[in-house]
């Protein structure tokens, strides 16, 4: 259900009234939803957030109020989703941009255009450590052609 203007109290009322299970939002909408009590019971099963950086503290606060239903989608119009952080990923590392979706290969390129070697510390992939504060320099997604 689309609304011309986002109002947190009205959104919560519509979630409850219609048993909405999925919500697509930008981070500022999540921040504003935290200004009003969540619906009880909460019908949401998936909240997909994209469009700007998701601060780690906001991710945690939102999941504390609405449950572990938050997915941080990181990408662009040109490449689609480059990475997705699940609720489990966000609980473990609230600033994460997540991991590439199935079938997607990502590379961080250095100034020469060659892939940067993977980090050895911590055993996690660069995408797991990547902050959601902006587009990582030199991120490239291999495209599949039909």
Wavefront OBJ file of the C-alpha trace (Angstrom):
o trace
v 0.000 0.000 0.000
v 1.534 3.294 -1.086
v 0.918 6.570 0.701
v 1.607 10.056 -0.637
v 3.320 11.081 2.616
v 4.913 8.959 5.335
v 3.419 9.390 8.797
v 4.703 6.918 11.408
v 1.472 6.614 13.426
v -0.569 6.164 10.247
v 1.900 3.575 8.959
v 1.708 1.553 12.184
v -2.102 1.695 12.059
v -2.105 0.403 8.477
v 0.363 -2.376 9.347
v -1.981 -3.606 12.062
v -5.214 -3.046 10.138
v -4.088 -4.917 7.024
v -1.714 -7.444 8.608
v 1.146 -6.156 6.468
v 3.980 -8.676 6.451
v 6.557 -6.755 4.376
v 7.667 -3.124 4.429
v 10.139 -1.360 2.142
v 11.668 1.740 3.696
v 14.590 4.135 3.875
v 16.475 4.494 7.173
v 14.820 7.779 8.159
v 11.435 6.004 8.017
v 12.704 3.415 10.516
v 13.901 6.216 12.774
v 10.476 7.842 12.621
v 8.676 4.525 13.236
v 10.572 4.291 16.522
v 8.804 7.502 17.640
v 5.523 5.571 18.027
v 4.776 2.199 19.650
v 4.956 -0.751 17.231
v 1.740 -2.612 16.407
v 0.778 -5.428 18.736
v 0.961 -8.093 17.613
v 3.547 -7.099 15.035
v 2.589 -8.610 11.652
v 5.881 -7.693 9.939
v 8.115 -10.559 8.794
v 10.451 -8.577 6.509
v 11.504 -4.944 6.579
v 13.818 -4.163 3.655
v 15.755 -0.926 4.001
v 17.791 0.764 1.295
v 18.331 4.162 -0.278
v 20.875 5.564 2.181
v 23.276 4.424 4.880
v 21.749 2.453 7.750
v 23.432 3.488 11.015
v 24.282 0.462 13.147
v 22.592 1.873 16.233
v 19.374 2.421 14.307
v 19.436 -1.157 13.003
v 19.750 -2.519 16.530
v 17.100 -0.211 18.017
v 14.650 -1.042 15.239
v 15.119 -4.795 15.690
v 14.756 -4.420 19.454
v 11.322 -2.853 18.870
v 10.079 -4.771 15.821
v 11.950 -8.049 16.070
v 14.667 -9.523 13.894
v 12.943 -8.739 10.605
v 15.338 -6.114 9.187
v 17.296 -6.624 5.943
v 19.787 -3.976 4.792
v 19.960 -3.920 0.988
v 23.079 -2.312 -0.425
v 23.460 -1.582 -4.112
v 22.474 0.823 -6.831
v 20.075 1.238 -9.696
v 22.804 0.210 -12.127
v 23.911 -3.033 -10.445
v 20.870 -4.064 -8.406
v 21.717 -5.451 -4.977
v 25.427 -5.780 -4.346
v 24.987 -7.123 -0.814
v 22.272 -7.967 1.679
v 22.628 -7.972 5.461
v 20.221 -10.324 7.210
v 18.901 -9.777 10.737
v 21.545 -12.247 11.975
v 24.298 -10.295 10.179
v 23.033 -7.005 11.654
v 22.919 -8.429 15.193
v 26.510 -9.657 14.839
v 27.816 -6.448 13.217
v 25.224 -3.619 13.049
v 27.310 -1.562 10.576
v 27.653 -4.382 8.036
v 26.563 -4.111 4.422
v 26.090 -7.892 4.371
v 27.079 -10.441 1.787
v 26.598 -10.696 -1.972
v 23.359 -12.434 -3.018
v 23.598 -15.991 -4.381
v 25.296 -16.025 -7.781
v 26.846 -12.575 -7.382
v 30.596 -12.058 -7.384
v 32.011 -8.807 -6.053
v 35.531 -7.435 -6.163
v 37.198 -4.423 -4.617
v 39.510 -2.882 -7.170
v 42.653 -0.953 -6.368
v 43.898 2.159 -8.202
v 45.337 -0.033 -10.988
v 41.951 -1.670 -11.607
v 43.137 -5.022 -10.263
v 41.337 -6.834 -7.400
v 42.664 -6.021 -3.934
v 43.830 -9.145 -2.039
v 41.372 -10.475 0.545
v 42.051 -9.613 4.167
v 43.332 -12.469 6.289
v 42.360 -11.202 9.756
v 39.138 -12.377 11.348
v 38.304 -14.838 8.578
v 35.340 -12.797 7.331
v 34.779 -11.567 3.801
v 35.222 -7.899 2.880
v 31.464 -7.572 2.368
v 30.797 -8.614 5.955
v 33.209 -5.969 7.204
v 32.175 -3.319 4.702
v 30.472 -0.357 6.302
v 27.124 0.811 4.967
v 28.285 4.436 5.074
v 28.699 4.749 1.321
v 29.656 2.975 -1.863
v 32.987 1.187 -1.438
v 35.466 2.578 -3.933
v 35.928 0.292 -6.891
v 33.114 -2.168 -6.159
v 32.319 -4.153 -9.280
v 29.539 -6.658 -9.801
v 29.784 -9.269 -12.536
v 26.647 -9.087 -14.636
v 24.820 -12.087 -15.983
v 23.593 -11.778 -19.535
v 20.432 -13.414 -20.782
l 1 2 3 4 5 6 7 8 9 10 11 12 13 14 15 16 17 18 19 20 21 22 23 24 25 26 27 28 29 30 31 32 33 34 35 36 37 38 39 40 41 42 43 44 45 46 47 48 49 50 51 52 53 54 55 56 57 58 59 60 61 62 63 64 65 66 67 68 69 70 71 72 73 74 75 76 77 78 79 80 81 82 83 84 85 86 87 88 89 90 91 92 93 94 95 96 97 98 99 100 101 102 103 104 105 106 107 108 109 110 111 112 113 114 115 116 117 118 119 120 121 122 123 124 125 126 127 128 129 130 131 132 133 134 135 136 137 138 139 140 141 142 143 144 145 146
